Amino acid sequence: MEFLIFYLVMINLLAYMAFGVDKNKAIKGGWRIPESTLLLYSFVGGGIGSLIGMEVFKHKTLKFKFRFGVPFLTLLSIAGLYLVYNNFF
């Protein structure tokens, strides 16, 4: 259980920072984090960090696949974690 909590905290921090870094690179120019990577963070448990990062950095908030994709992937990952937790713990 402690590992799961540690994992969720770390993946959400990573997702949050990824949105900040990508926004910074968008402003300054340069390499960008692929959109698929940003969406993947939401799917693998970093949805809350992604949502907070989108709002704090005002990044990708107008893109349809982020406005609806991040919340959808977040709910999907929460449902998956719920099923895994209830079946294995």
N, C-alpha and C positions, 0 to 999 in steps of 0.2 A: 504494500500500500504506500509506503514511504517513497518507493521508486516512482510510482505513478504520479504522486504529488510533485516530486522533484522534476520529472519529465514535463508535466504540464506547465509548471512555472517557467522552466527553461525554454520550451518551445514557444510559449506566449511572449516571453522577452525577446526571443530571436525574431519572431514575426513582427513585433512592434518596431524593433530596431531596423528590420529590413525595409519597412515602409518609410522610416525616417531617412535611411541612407538613399533609397531610391528617389525620394522627393528631393533630397539635396543634390543628387546627381542630375535630376531632371532640370533643376534650376541652373546648375553650373555647367551642364553638358558633360559628356563622358559616358563611360560604360553604364549600363542600366541592369537592374535585376529583372530577369524575364518575368512576364506576367504569370506564366505557368508556375513559377517558383513561389510567387506571392500567394497565389491561390492554393498551392499545395500546403503551405503553412496552415491554412484554415482547415484543410481536410485532415491533417495529421495531429490536430489538437490545439493549434495556435489561433483559433478563431477569435477569441476574446482579444488577444494582442493585436490581431489584424484589424478588428473593428475599432479598437482604441487608436491604433496607429493611423487608420484612415481619417478619423475625426480630428485627432490632434494635429496631424501634418496636412490636413485638407488635401489628401492624395488619393487619386483614383475614385473619388466620390461621385463623379458624374458618369463613369463608365458603367454600363448596364451589367456586364459580367462581374463587376466588383460590388455594385450596389445590391444586387440580388444573389450573386454567387457566394460571396463571403458569408452572409448570414445562413444561406442554405447549407453550405459545406460545414459551417459551425454546428448547426443543428444535427446534421448527419453524423458528424464525429461525436457529438454528445450522445446521440442515440446509440452509436456503436460502442462507446465506452460504457454506457449503461448496460447494454446487453452482455458485454464481456464481463463486467464487474458482477452482475447478478448471476451469471452462469459459472464463474470460476472462483468467486470469493464468498 
